[in-house]
Amino acid sequence: MKNLAPSLVSLAKNAYICRQINPKSLTIMQEKVLQIRYRTYVPQEMSAADVELINAARQATYRSYAPYSHFSVGAAARLADGTLVSGSNQENAAYPSGLCAERTTLFYANSRYPDQAVEALAIAARGTDGAFLNQPIPPCGACRQVMLEVQSRHQHPMRILLCGEEVIYEVACVEDLLPFTFNSSFL
């Protein structure tokens, strides 16, 4: 019994017992590396269609309502039929009630064009000084989850363009931004 380590096991709300666990029967912790695929471009390398989408995202930043953070984000989506829709972040004094640009864009696209897959989504941001960011801005976790749901809903990969003044990142699909995805298969 010298190799047994104590462990607490919950029986009820506040009742615990101690049982012995053999450390040799436990699995060995492993460290693994997770890599994502993405491409980098300078703005001059983008196609005319991508430039149009990026410009729509940039223009959407000017419709941002960001009186608290003064950080304006715009997103634009190209749908399967070629339609462009855009949205911007909308803040609220009750911070959790605000909404990011990516979600306003995708929710609008799905409510207005429910049968159209999103081919590509571009995201751009202006900092507190009003200038566009030099480096790309990544979407938050909640936006990544919504992006995954939209992509899954239409069973079509969504290209994501993260736009900076100096460089643009192209991500082929949402899973590259959100590994270990939570989706409907878990429900």
N, CA and C atoms as an extended XYZ file, in Angstrom:
561
Properties=species:S:1:pos:R:3:atomname:S:1:resname:S:1:resid:I:1 pbc="F F F"
N         0.813       -1.193        0.000 N   MET     1
C         0.000        0.000        0.000 CA  MET     1
C         0.860        1.263        0.000 C   MET     1
N         2.196        1.130       -0.063 N   LYS     2
C         3.049        2.310       -0.014 CA  LYS     2
C         2.956        3.166       -1.271 C   LYS     2
N         2.484        2.632       -2.426 N   ASN     3
C         2.371        3.402       -3.669 CA  ASN     3
C         0.995        4.005       -3.867 C   ASN     3
N         0.137        3.959       -2.877 N   LEU     4
C        -1.215        4.480       -3.027 CA  LEU     4
C        -1.267        5.922       -2.544 C   LEU     4
N        -1.894        6.778       -3.335 N   ALA     5
C        -2.033        8.186       -2.979 CA  ALA     5
C        -3.486        8.472       -2.622 C   ALA     5
N        -3.711        9.277       -1.591 N   PRO     6
C        -5.096        9.576       -1.225 CA  PRO     6
C        -5.757       10.484       -2.258 C   PRO     6
N        -7.064       10.333       -2.403 N   SER     7
C        -7.852       11.154       -3.302 CA  SER     7
C        -9.219       11.373       -2.676 C   SER     7
N        -9.741       12.603       -2.780 N   LEU     8
C       -11.072       12.891       -2.263 CA  LEU     8
C       -12.104       12.594       -3.337 C   LEU     8
N       -13.191       11.958       -2.918 N   VAL     9
C       -14.271       11.643       -3.831 CA  VAL     9
C       -15.541       12.226       -3.248 C   VAL     9
N       -16.280       12.987       -4.036 N   SER    10
C       -17.516       13.590       -3.560 CA  SER    10
C       -18.620       12.548       -3.505 C   SER    10
N       -19.310       12.479       -2.356 N   LEU    11
C       -20.460       11.592       -2.198 CA  LEU    11
C       -21.760       12.367       -2.310 C   LEU    11
N       -21.785       13.479       -1.688 N   ALA    12
C       -22.976       14.316       -1.679 CA  ALA    12
C       -22.488       15.755       -1.621 C   ALA    12
N       -23.427       16.679       -1.420 N   LYS    13
C       -23.104       18.094       -1.489 CA  LYS    13
C       -21.867       18.471       -0.662 C   LYS    13
N       -21.801       18.096        0.583 N   ASN    14
C       -20.664       18.460        1.425 CA  ASN    14
C       -20.011       17.256        2.093 C   ASN    14
N       -20.231       16.066        1.584 N   ALA    15
C       -19.660       14.869        2.189 CA  ALA    15
C       -18.609       14.283        1.264 C   ALA    15
N       -17.449       13.972        1.804 N   TYR    16
C       -16.358       13.403        1.025 CA  TYR    16
C       -15.793       12.185        1.761 C   TYR    16
N       -15.285       11.241        1.020 N   ILE    17
C       -14.538       10.143        1.618 CA  ILE    17
C       -13.162       10.123        0.976 C   ILE    17
N       -12.260        9.477        1.622 N   CYS    18
C       -10.912        9.350        1.084 CA  CYS    18
C       -10.751        7.941        0.552 C   CYS    18
N       -10.272        7.800       -0.677 N   ARG    19
C        -9.989        6.479       -1.216 CA  ARG    19
C        -8.569        6.479       -1.749 C   ARG    19
N        -8.033        5.318       -1.943 N   GLN    20
C        -6.653        5.188       -2.388 CA  GLN    20
C        -6.611        5.002       -3.904 C   GLN    20
N        -5.690        5.709       -4.579 N   ILE    21
C        -5.491        5.593       -6.021 CA  ILE    21
C        -4.048        5.167       -6.249 C   ILE    21
N        -3.865        4.230       -7.118 N   ASN    22
C        -2.533        3.767       -7.461 CA  ASN    22
C        -1.971        4.693       -8.544 C   ASN    22
N        -0.926        5.473       -8.233 N   PRO    23
C        -0.378        6.410       -9.234 CA  PRO    23
C         0.107        5.718      -10.498 C   PRO    23
N         0.500        4.464      -10.408 N   LYS    24
C         0.975        3.752      -11.589 CA  LYS    24
C        -0.141        3.469      -12.584 C   LYS    24
N        -1.386        3.510      -12.128 N   SER    25
C        -2.504        3.253      -13.040 CA  SER    25
C        -2.980        4.520      -13.742 C   SER    25
N        -2.442        5.662      -13.359 N   LEU    26
C        -2.835        6.923      -13.979 CA  LEU    26
C        -2.126        7.088      -15.315 C   LEU    26
N        -2.745        7.825      -16.235 N   THR    27
C        -2.095        8.091      -17.518 CA  THR    27
C        -0.994        9.124      -17.327 C   THR    27
N        -0.048        9.113      -18.192 N   ILE    28
C         1.072       10.049      -18.148 CA  ILE    28
C         0.682       11.300      -18.929 C   ILE    28
N         0.896       12.459      -18.323 N   MET    29
C         0.613       13.727      -18.993 CA  MET    29
C         1.506       13.841      -20.223 C   MET    29
N         0.924       14.331      -21.305 N   GLN    30
C         1.671       14.564      -22.528 CA  GLN    30
C         1.486       16.007      -22.955 C   GLN    30
N         2.527       16.591      -23.455 N   GLU    31
C         2.428       17.930      -24.015 CA  GLU    31
C         2.444       17.801      -25.525 C   GLU    31
N         1.487       18.449      -26.175 N   LYS    32
C         1.398       18.401      -27.622 CA  LYS    32
C         1.372       19.824      -28.168 C   LYS    32
N         1.750       19.972      -29.410 N   VAL    33
C         1.780       21.275      -30.058 CA  VAL    33
C         0.641       21.334      -31.065 C   VAL    33
N        -0.072       22.419      -31.055 N   LEU    34
C        -1.170       22.635      -31.978 CA  LEU    34
C        -0.748       23.721      -32.954 C   LEU    34
N        -0.855       23.449      -34.238 N   GLN    35
C        -0.501       24.432      -35.246 CA  GLN    35
C        -1.725       24.764      -36.076 C   GLN    35
N        -1.786       26.005      -36.551 N   ILE    36
C        -2.856       26.390      -37.460 CA  ILE    36
C        -2.235       26.813      -38.785 C   ILE    36
N        -3.057       26.719      -39.828 N   ARG    37
C        -2.606       27.145      -41.155 CA  ARG    37
C        -3.196       28.511      -41.451 C   ARG    37
N        -2.370       29.386      -41.973 N   TYR    38
C        -2.846       30.667      -42.485 CA  TYR    38
C        -1.805       31.209      -43.447 C   TYR    38
N        -2.249       32.099      -44.302 N   ARG    39
C        -1.354       32.744      -45.258 CA  ARG    39
C        -1.243       34.214      -44.909 C   ARG    39
N        -0.118       34.800      -45.242 N   THR    40
C         0.049       36.235      -45.051 CA  THR    40
C         0.227       36.897      -46.416 C   THR    40
N        -0.369       38.052      -46.542 N   TYR    41
C        -0.289       38.832      -47.778 CA  TYR    41
C         0.014       40.277      -47.423 C   TYR    41
N         0.641       40.964      -48.327 N   VAL    42
C         0.653       42.422      -48.245 CA  VAL    42
C        -0.585       42.870      -49.015 C   VAL    42
N        -1.155       44.001      -48.652 N   PRO    43
C        -2.424       44.407      -49.278 CA  PRO    43
C        -2.409       44.415      -50.808 C   PRO    43
N        -1.279       44.722      -51.415 N   GLN    44
C        -1.197       44.798      -52.876 CA  GLN    44
C        -1.358       43.433      -53.547 C   GLN    44
N        -1.231       42.360      -52.799 N   GLU    45
C        -1.336       41.013      -53.364 CA  GLU    45
C        -2.775       40.493      -53.414 C   GLU    45
N        -3.703       41.206      -52.845 N   MET    46
C        -5.073       40.716      -52.758 CA  MET    46
C        -5.811       40.868      -54.097 C   MET    46
N        -6.733       39.951      -54.345 N   SER    47
C        -7.543       40.021      -55.569 CA  SER    47
C        -8.495       41.210      -55.486 C   SER    47
N        -9.044       41.603      -56.614 N   ALA    48
C        -9.993       42.724      -56.644 CA  ALA    48
C       -11.211       42.420      -55.771 C   ALA    48
N       -11.688       41.185      -55.782 N   ALA    49
C       -12.850       40.809      -54.964 CA  ALA    49
C       -12.518       40.913      -53.476 C   ALA    49
N       -11.308       40.495      -53.094 N   ASP    50
C       -10.914       40.590      -51.689 CA  ASP    50
C       -10.711       42.042      -51.271 C   ASP    50
N       -10.161       42.863      -52.144 N   VAL    51
C        -9.993       44.288      -51.853 CA  VAL    51
C       -11.360       44.929      -51.618 C   VAL    51
N       -12.340       44.570      -52.441 N   GLU    52
C       -13.695       45.097      -52.259 CA  GLU    52
C       -14.245       44.697      -50.888 C   GLU    52
N       -14.042       43.456      -50.492 N   LEU    53
C       -14.533       42.963      -49.202 CA  LEU    53
C       -13.804       43.662      -48.046 C   LEU    53
N       -12.501       43.795      -48.159 N   ILE    54
C       -11.708       44.474      -47.124 CA  ILE    54
C       -12.138       45.930      -46.994 C   ILE    54
N       -12.351       46.605      -48.117 N   ASN    55
C       -12.798       48.002      -48.068 CA  ASN    55
C       -14.170       48.131      -47.416 C   ASN    55
N       -15.041       47.161      -47.643 N   ALA    56
C       -16.358       47.181      -46.990 CA  ALA    56
C       -16.203       47.025      -45.477 C   ALA    56
N       -15.290       46.171      -45.038 N   ALA    57
C       -15.038       46.008      -43.597 CA  ALA    57
C       -14.447       47.296      -43.021 C   ALA    57
N       -13.540       47.895      -43.736 N   ARG    58
C       -12.930       49.149      -43.267 CA  ARG    58
C       -13.987       50.256      -43.168 C   ARG    58
N       -14.835       50.360      -44.180 N   GLN    59
C       -15.892       51.380      -44.146 CA  GLN    59
C       -16.858       51.144      -42.987 C   GLN    59
N       -17.104       49.891      -42.676 N   ALA    60
C       -18.023       49.568      -41.575 CA  ALA    60
C       -17.505       50.083      -40.235 C   ALA    60
N       -16.180       50.240      -40.093 N   THR    61
C       -15.645       50.756      -38.823 CA  THR    61
C       -16.171       52.157      -38.526 C   THR    61
N       -16.521       52.903      -39.563 N   TYR    62
C       -17.023       54.263      -39.365 CA  TYR    62
C       -18.474       54.276      -38.872 C   TYR    62
N       -19.130       53.131      -38.906 N   ARG    63
C       -20.496       53.009      -38.365 CA  ARG    63
C       -20.491       52.367      -36.978 C   ARG    63
N       -19.313       52.149      -36.458 N   SER    64
C       -19.161       51.569      -35.127 CA  SER    64
C       -19.721       52.518      -34.072 C   SER    64
N       -20.317       51.949      -33.032 N   TYR    65
C       -20.732       52.729      -31.866 CA  TYR    65
C       -19.831       52.273      -30.725 C   TYR    65
N       -18.763       53.034      -30.490 N   ALA    66
C       -17.753       52.640      -29.508 CA  ALA    66
C       -17.393       53.803      -28.581 C   ALA    66
N       -18.383       54.356      -27.859 N   PRO    67
C       -18.098       55.509      -27.007 CA  PRO    67
C       -17.265       55.179      -25.768 C   PRO    67
N       -17.122       53.911      -25.427 N   TYR    68
C       -16.407       53.516      -24.211 CA  TYR    68
C       -14.977       53.084      -24.512 C   TYR    68
N       -14.808       52.211      -25.479 N   SER    69
C       -13.459       51.729      -25.811 CA  SER    69
C       -12.778       52.610      -26.853 C   SER    69
N       -13.556       53.309      -27.667 N   HIS    70
C       -13.029       54.095      -28.797 CA  HIS    70
C       -12.229       53.205      -29.746 C   HIS    70
N       -12.609       51.931      -29.797 N   PHE    71
C       -11.962       50.929      -30.645 CA  PHE    71
C       -13.022       50.458      -31.632 C   PHE    71
N       -12.871       50.839      -32.882 N   SER    72
C       -13.907       50.603      -33.899 CA  SER    72
C       -13.539       49.413      -34.777 C   SER    72
N       -14.427       48.438      -34.817 N   VAL    73
C       -14.209       47.226      -35.601 CA  VAL    73
C       -15.305       47.126      -36.654 C   VAL    73
N       -14.914       46.716      -37.850 N   GLY    74
C       -15.866       46.485      -38.929 CA  GLY    74
C       -15.640       45.107      -39.518 C   GLY    74
N       -16.716       44.513      -39.989 N   ALA    75
C       -16.623       43.217      -40.658 CA  ALA    75
C       -17.505       43.265      -41.892 C   ALA    75
N       -17.119       42.504      -42.896 N   ALA    76
C       -17.913       42.403      -44.121 CA  ALA    76
C       -17.887       40.954      -44.584 C   ALA    76
N       -19.031       40.486      -45.025 N   ALA    77
C       -19.152       39.108      -45.499 CA  ALA    77
C       -19.567       39.096      -46.961 C   ALA    77
N       -18.946       38.201      -47.722 N   ARG    78
C       -19.379       37.950      -49.094 CA  ARG    78
C       -20.153       36.648      -49.070 C   ARG    78
N       -21.403       36.709      -49.526 N   LEU    79
C       -22.255       35.535      -49.536 CA  LEU    79
C       -22.059       34.753      -50.830 C   LEU    79
N       -22.590       33.553      -50.867 N   ALA    80
C       -22.410       32.664      -52.021 CA  ALA    80
C       -22.920       33.281      -53.315 C   ALA    80
N       -23.950       34.118      -53.235 N   ASP    81
C       -24.481       34.754      -54.445 CA  ASP    81
C       -23.769       36.059      -54.793 C   ASP    81
N       -22.704       36.400      -54.040 N   GLY    82
C       -21.934       37.607      -54.317 CA  GLY    82
C       -22.353       38.822      -53.512 C   GLY    82
N       -23.467       38.739      -52.798 N   THR    83
C       -23.931       39.860      -51.984 CA  THR    83
C       -22.924       40.170      -50.883 C   THR    83
N       -22.680       41.463      -50.649 N   LEU    84
C       -21.832       41.898      -49.543 CA  LEU    84
C       -22.711       42.479      -48.444 C   LEU    84
N       -22.462       42.067      -47.210 N   VAL    85
C       -23.123       42.655      -46.050 CA  VAL    85
C       -22.034       43.035      -45.059 C   VAL    85
N       -22.300       44.045      -44.246 N   SER    86
C       -21.286       44.469      -43.285 CA  SER    86
C       -21.935       44.862      -41.973 C   SER    86
N       -21.109       44.950      -40.954 N   GLY    87
C       -21.566       45.357      -39.632 CA  GLY    87
C       -20.393       45.902      -38.840 C   GLY    87
N       -20.703       46.466      -37.692 N   SER    88
C       -19.666       47.054      -36.854 CA  SER    88
C       -19.964       46.759      -35.392 C   SER    88
N       -18.956       46.958      -34.543 N   ASN    89
C       -19.183       46.724      -33.118 CA  ASN    89
C       -20.133       47.780      -32.564 C   ASN    89
N       -20.968       47.346      -31.640 N   GLN    90
C       -21.975       48.201      -31.025 CA  GLN    90
C       -21.847       48.048      -29.513 C   GLN    90
N       -21.300       49.057      -28.856 N   GLU    91
C       -21.061       48.981      -27.419 CA  GLU    91
C       -22.283       49.430      -26.631 C   GLU    91
N       -22.246       49.124      -25.341 N   ASN    92
C       -23.325       49.466      -24.439 CA  ASN    92
C       -22.714       49.738      -23.079 C   ASN    92
N       -23.295       50.657      -22.320 N   ALA    93
C       -22.779       50.949      -20.979 CA  ALA    93
C       -22.770       49.696      -20.115 C   ALA    93
N       -23.716       48.802      -20.328 N   ALA    94
C       -23.690       47.479      -19.691 CA  ALA    94
C       -22.884       46.597      -20.639 C   ALA    94
N       -21.572       46.529      -20.423 N   TYR    95
C       -20.642       45.937      -21.381 CA  TYR    95
C       -21.073       44.608      -21.981 C   TYR    95
N       -21.586       43.665      -21.235 N   PRO    96
C       -21.958       42.395      -21.886 CA  PRO    96
C       -23.076       42.536      -22.910 C   PRO    96
N       -23.767       43.661      -22.895 N   SER    97
C       -24.875       43.859      -23.838 CA  SER    97
C       -24.417       44.355      -25.198 C   SER    97
N       -23.159       44.722      -25.333 N   GLY    98
C       -22.629       45.140      -26.629 CA  GLY    98
C       -22.434       43.940      -27.534 C   GLY    98
N       -22.115       44.209      -28.784 N   LEU    99
C       -21.937       43.121      -29.748 CA  LEU    99
C       -20.788       43.458      -30.692 C   LEU    99
N       -20.019       42.436      -31.025 N   CYS   100
C       -18.867       42.589      -31.912 CA  CYS   100
C       -19.301       42.730      -33.376 C   CYS   100
N       -18.413       43.284      -34.181 N   ALA   101
C       -18.677       43.494      -35.601 CA  ALA   101
C       -18.939       42.186      -36.340 C   ALA   101
N       -18.166       41.154      -36.008 N   GLU   102
C       -18.310       39.876      -36.701 CA  GLU   102
C       -19.710       39.293      -36.488 C   GLU   102
N       -20.193       39.366      -35.251 N   ARG   103
C       -21.519       38.805      -34.966 CA  ARG   103
C       -22.639       39.658      -35.547 C   ARG   103
N       -22.504       40.988      -35.504 N   THR   104
C       -23.564       41.804      -36.117 CA  THR   104
C       -23.653       41.491      -37.610 C   THR   104
N       -22.509       41.314      -38.235 N   THR   105
C       -22.472       41.009      -39.672 CA  THR   105
C       -23.086       39.648      -39.971 C   THR   105
N       -22.656       38.638      -39.241 N   LEU   106
C       -23.140       37.278      -39.516 CA  LEU   106
C       -24.611       37.103      -39.143 C   LEU   106
N       -25.042       37.720      -38.049 N   PHE   107
C       -26.452       37.617      -37.679 CA  PHE   107
C       -27.327       38.321      -38.719 C   PHE   107
N       -26.874       39.473      -39.199 N   TYR   108
C       -27.628       40.165      -40.251 CA  TYR   108
C       -27.666       39.315      -41.523 C   TYR   108
N       -26.528       38.774      -41.925 N   ALA   109
C       -26.475       37.951      -43.141 CA  ALA   109
C       -27.423       36.764      -43.027 C   ALA   109
N       -27.423       36.091      -41.880 N   ASN   110
C       -28.290       34.917      -41.718 CA  ASN   110
C       -29.759       35.277      -41.611 C   ASN   110
N       -30.077       36.438      -41.057 N   SER   111
C       -31.489       36.818      -40.961 CA  SER   111
C       -32.022       37.366      -42.281 C   SER   111
N       -31.188       38.054      -43.019 N   ARG   112
C       -31.623       38.653      -44.296 CA  ARG   112
C       -31.496       37.672      -45.464 C   ARG   112
N       -30.479       36.817      -45.438 N   TYR   113
C       -30.200       35.871      -46.526 CA  TYR   113
C       -29.984       34.470      -45.941 C   TYR   113
N       -31.012       33.873      -45.377 N   PRO   114
C       -30.837       32.619      -44.630 CA  PRO   114
C       -30.341       31.435      -45.453 C   PRO   114
N       -30.511       31.460      -46.750 N   ASP   115
C       -30.098       30.331      -47.577 CA  ASP   115
C       -28.744       30.532      -48.248 C   ASP   115
N       -28.063       31.619      -47.918 N   GLN   116
C       -26.788       31.934      -48.558 CA  GLN   116
C       -25.621       31.640      -47.611 C   GLN   116
N       -24.711       30.797      -48.035 N   ALA   117
C       -23.500       30.535      -47.257 CA  ALA   117
C       -22.607       31.767      -47.278 C   ALA   117
N       -21.809       31.919      -46.245 N   VAL   118
C       -20.817       32.990      -46.210 CA  VAL   118
C       -19.534       32.438      -46.822 C   VAL   118
N       -19.151       33.007      -47.943 N   GLU   119
C       -17.919       32.594      -48.630 CA  GLU   119
C       -16.677       33.117      -47.918 C   GLU   119
N       -16.732       34.390      -47.523 N   ALA   120
C       -15.565       35.019      -46.904 CA  ALA   120
C       -16.022       36.103      -45.944 C   ALA   120
N       -15.223       36.306      -44.903 N   LEU   121
C       -15.478       37.342      -43.909 CA  LEU   121
C       -14.185       38.121      -43.699 C   LEU   121
N       -14.254       39.446      -43.857 N   ALA   122
C       -13.095       40.312      -43.627 CA  ALA   122
C       -13.333       41.112      -42.353 C   ALA   122
N       -12.264       41.304      -41.572 N   ILE   123
C       -12.352       42.033      -40.306 CA  ILE   123
C       -11.254       43.088      -40.291 C   ILE   123
N       -11.637       44.327      -39.969 N   ALA   124
C       -10.683       45.431      -39.887 CA  ALA   124
C       -10.988       46.238      -38.630 C   ALA   124
N        -9.999       46.966      -38.132 N   ALA   125
C       -10.214       47.753      -36.915 CA  ALA   125
C        -9.397       49.035      -36.939 C   ALA   125
N        -9.960       50.052      -36.263 N   ARG   126
C        -9.258       51.308      -36.035 CA  ARG   126
C        -9.042       51.441      -34.531 C   ARG   126
N        -7.857       51.862      -34.147 N   GLY   127
C        -7.514       52.008      -32.734 CA  GLY   127
C        -8.078       53.279      -32.131 C   GLY   127
N        -7.721       53.514      -30.887 N   THR   128
C        -8.241       54.675      -30.163 CA  THR   128
C        -7.795       55.999      -30.786 C   THR   128
N        -6.742       55.947      -31.601 N   ASP   129
C        -6.294       57.158      -32.300 CA  ASP   129
C        -7.042       57.385      -33.615 C   ASP   129
N        -7.938       56.460      -33.979 N   GLY   130
C        -8.717       56.584      -35.204 CA  GLY   130
C        -8.061       56.001      -36.437 C   GLY   130
N        -6.811       55.580      -36.307 N   ALA   131
C        -6.081       55.016      -37.449 CA  ALA   131
C        -6.308       53.509      -37.532 C   ALA   131
N        -6.293       52.988      -38.758 N   PHE   132
C        -6.407       51.540      -38.927 CA  PHE   132
C        -5.174       50.872      -38.325 C   PHE   132
N        -5.396       49.705      -37.741 N   LEU   133
C        -4.306       48.971      -37.109 CA  LEU   133
C        -3.327       48.464      -38.155 C   LEU   133
N        -2.053       48.492      -37.833 N   ASN   134
C        -1.035       47.976      -38.748 CA  ASN   134
C        -1.091       46.462      -38.851 C   ASN   134
N        -1.380       45.801      -37.740 N   GLN   135
C        -1.438       44.342      -37.704 CA  GLN   135
C        -2.898       43.883      -37.642 C   GLN   135
N        -3.195       42.700      -38.131 N   PRO   136
C        -4.571       42.186      -38.112 CA  PRO   136
C        -5.111       42.015      -36.693 C   PRO   136
N        -6.404       42.152      -36.577 N   ILE   137
C        -7.101       41.941      -35.306 CA  ILE   137
C        -7.824       40.599      -35.385 C   ILE   137
N        -7.597       39.711      -34.423 N   PRO   138
C        -8.303       38.427      -34.442 CA  PRO   138
C        -9.682       38.552      -33.802 C   PRO   138
N       -10.618       37.717      -34.195 N   PRO   139
C       -11.941       37.740      -33.563 CA  PRO   139
C       -11.875       37.147      -32.155 C   PRO   139
N       -12.783       37.579      -31.294 N   CYS   140
C       -12.847       37.035      -29.937 CA  CYS   140
C       -13.395       35.605      -29.982 C   CYS   140
N       -13.365       34.941      -28.864 N   GLY   141
C       -13.836       33.554      -28.791 CA  GLY   141
C       -15.309       33.407      -29.126 C   GLY   141
N       -16.149       34.325      -28.637 N   ALA   142
C       -17.583       34.245      -28.926 CA  ALA   142
C       -17.836       34.388      -30.429 C   ALA   142
N       -17.115       35.285      -31.074 N   CYS   143
C       -17.278       35.456      -32.517 CA  CYS   143
C       -16.807       34.219      -33.271 C   CYS   143
N       -15.723       33.617      -32.811 N   ARG   144
C       -15.243       32.390      -33.451 CA  ARG   144
C       -16.292       31.290      -33.356 C   ARG   144
N       -16.971       31.195      -32.217 N   GLN   145
C       -18.000       30.173      -32.054 CA  GLN   145
C       -19.178       30.435      -32.989 C   GLN   145
N       -19.572       31.694      -33.136 N   VAL   146
C       -20.658       32.043      -34.063 CA  VAL   146
C       -20.220       31.778      -35.505 C   VAL   146
N       -18.984       32.098      -35.830 N   MET   147
C       -18.472       31.825      -37.168 CA  MET   147
C       -18.534       30.335      -37.470 C   MET   147
N       -18.185       29.514      -36.490 N   LEU   148
C       -18.254       28.065      -36.660 CA  LEU   148
C       -19.686       27.611      -36.917 C   LEU   148
N       -20.636       28.157      -36.181 N   GLU   149
C       -22.039       27.778      -36.353 CA  GLU   149
C       -22.537       28.155      -37.742 C   GLU   149
N       -22.167       29.338      -38.228 N   VAL   150
C       -22.581       29.772      -39.566 CA  VAL   150
C       -21.973       28.851      -40.620 C   VAL   150
N       -20.694       28.550      -40.460 N   GLN   151
C       -20.030       27.654      -41.408 CA  GLN   151
C       -20.691       26.269      -41.387 C   GLN   151
N       -20.978       25.760      -40.198 N   SER   152
C       -21.613       24.438      -40.070 CA  SER   152
C       -23.025       24.437      -40.634 C   SER   152
N       -23.742       25.513      -40.380 N   ARG   153
C       -25.127       25.628      -40.859 CA  ARG   153
C       -25.213       25.445      -42.364 C   ARG   153
N       -24.274       26.031      -43.065 N   HIS   154
C       -24.301       25.980      -44.530 CA  HIS   154
C       -23.402       24.894      -45.111 C   HIS   154
N       -22.683       24.206      -44.229 N   GLN   155
C       -21.779       23.136      -44.654 CA  GLN   155
C       -20.859       23.604      -45.784 C   GLN   155
N       -20.275       24.781      -45.539 N   HIS   156
C       -19.398       25.407      -46.526 CA  HIS   156
C       -18.295       26.160      -45.787 C   HIS   156
N       -17.028       25.935      -46.137 N   PRO   157
C       -15.949       26.644      -45.435 CA  PRO   157
C       -16.037       28.154      -45.632 C   PRO   157
N       -15.729       28.877      -44.576 N   MET   158
C       -15.737       30.338      -44.597 CA  MET   158
C       -14.284       30.834      -44.530 C   MET   158
N       -13.821       31.488      -45.584 N   ARG   159
C       -12.494       32.118      -45.558 CA  ARG   159
C       -12.559       33.343      -44.671 C   ARG   159
N       -11.521       33.563      -43.905 N   ILE   160
C       -11.482       34.722      -43.025 CA  ILE   160
C       -10.261       35.553      -43.382 C   ILE   160
N       -10.474       36.840      -43.582 N   LEU   161
C        -9.397       37.786      -43.864 CA  LEU   161
C        -9.259       38.721      -42.670 C   LEU   161
N        -8.152       38.604      -41.962 N   LEU   162
C        -7.852       39.467      -40.827 CA  LEU   162
C        -6.956       40.578      -41.356 C   LEU   162
N        -7.471       41.808      -41.356 N   CYS   163
C        -6.865       42.885      -42.132 CA  CYS   163
C        -6.107       43.890      -41.290 C   CYS   163
N        -4.852       44.081      -41.625 N   GLY   164
C        -4.039       45.150      -41.079 CA  GLY   164
C        -3.546       46.018      -42.218 C   GLY   164
N        -3.005       47.156      -41.872 N   GLU   165
C        -2.469       48.042      -42.906 CA  GLU   165
C        -1.236       47.444      -43.572 C   GLU   165
N        -0.426       46.723      -42.786 N   GLU   166
C         0.832       46.190      -43.303 CA  GLU   166
C         0.728       44.755      -43.798 C   GLU   166
N        -0.179       43.997      -43.234 N   VAL   167
C        -0.289       42.583      -43.566 CA  VAL   167
C        -1.739       42.130      -43.400 C   VAL   167
N        -2.102       41.135      -44.186 N   ILE   168
C        -3.432       40.523      -44.105 CA  ILE   168
C        -3.230       39.034      -43.909 C   ILE   168
N        -3.920       38.463      -42.934 N   TYR   169
C        -3.885       37.022      -42.717 CA  TYR   169
C        -5.116       36.415      -43.368 C   TYR   169
N        -4.920       35.349      -44.110 N   GLU   170
C        -6.022       34.599      -44.700 CA  GLU   170
C        -6.089       33.238      -44.008 C   GLU   170
N        -7.239       32.944      -43.429 N   VAL   171
C        -7.468       31.665      -42.774 CA  VAL   171
C        -8.502       30.928      -43.615 C   VAL   171
N        -8.218       29.672      -43.967 N   ALA   172
C        -9.048       28.935      -44.916 CA  ALA   172
C       -10.427       28.569      -44.375 C   ALA   172
N       -10.527       28.311      -43.080 N   CYS   173
C       -11.820       27.945      -42.492 CA  CYS   173
C       -11.778       28.207      -40.996 C   CYS   173
N       -12.935       28.198      -40.372 N   VAL   174
C       -13.052       28.568      -38.962 CA  VAL   174
C       -12.290       27.617      -38.045 C   VAL   174
N       -12.235       26.333      -38.375 N   GLU   175
C       -11.537       25.378      -37.506 CA  GLU   175
C       -10.072       25.760      -37.289 C   GLU   175
N        -9.491       26.471      -38.248 N   ASP   176
C        -8.115       26.913      -38.075 CA  ASP   176
C        -8.006       28.039      -37.042 C   ASP   176
N        -9.088       28.753      -36.803 N   LEU   177
C        -9.117       29.784      -35.762 CA  LEU   177
C        -9.642       29.239      -34.436 C   LEU   177
N       -10.368       28.137      -34.497 N   LEU   178
C       -11.024       27.600      -33.301 CA  LEU   178
C       -10.817       26.088      -33.231 C   LEU   178
N        -9.596       25.674      -32.888 N   PRO   179
C        -9.383       24.225      -32.746 CA  PRO   179
C       -10.160       23.702      -31.540 C   PRO   179
N       -10.366       22.408      -31.470 N   PHE   180
C       -11.164       21.787      -30.398 CA  PHE   180
C       -12.561       22.410      -30.361 C   PHE   180
N       -13.193       22.458      -31.506 N   THR   181
C       -14.485       23.115      -31.627 CA  THR   181
C       -15.579       22.433      -30.822 C   THR   181
N       -16.480       23.259      -30.307 N   PHE   182
C       -17.703       22.767      -29.679 CA  PHE   182
C       -18.803       22.938      -30.711 C   PHE   182
N       -19.463       21.835      -31.071 N   ASN   183
C       -20.499       21.921      -32.084 CA  ASN   183
C       -21.686       21.051      -31.707 C   ASN   183
N       -22.659       20.951      -32.572 N   SER   184
C       -23.905       20.243      -32.273 CA  SER   184
C       -23.708       18.765      -32.029 C   SER   184
N       -22.584       18.195      -32.441 N   SER   185
C       -22.365       16.769      -32.203 CA  SER   185
C       -22.244       16.453      -30.710 C   SER   185
N       -21.964       17.452      -29.895 N   PHE   186
C       -21.850       17.234      -28.453 CA  PHE   186
C       -23.212       17.297      -27.746 C   PHE   186
N       -24.221       17.788      -28.426 N   LEU   187
C       -25.538       17.973      -27.798 CA  LEU   187
C       -26.393       16.729      -27.919 C   LEU   187
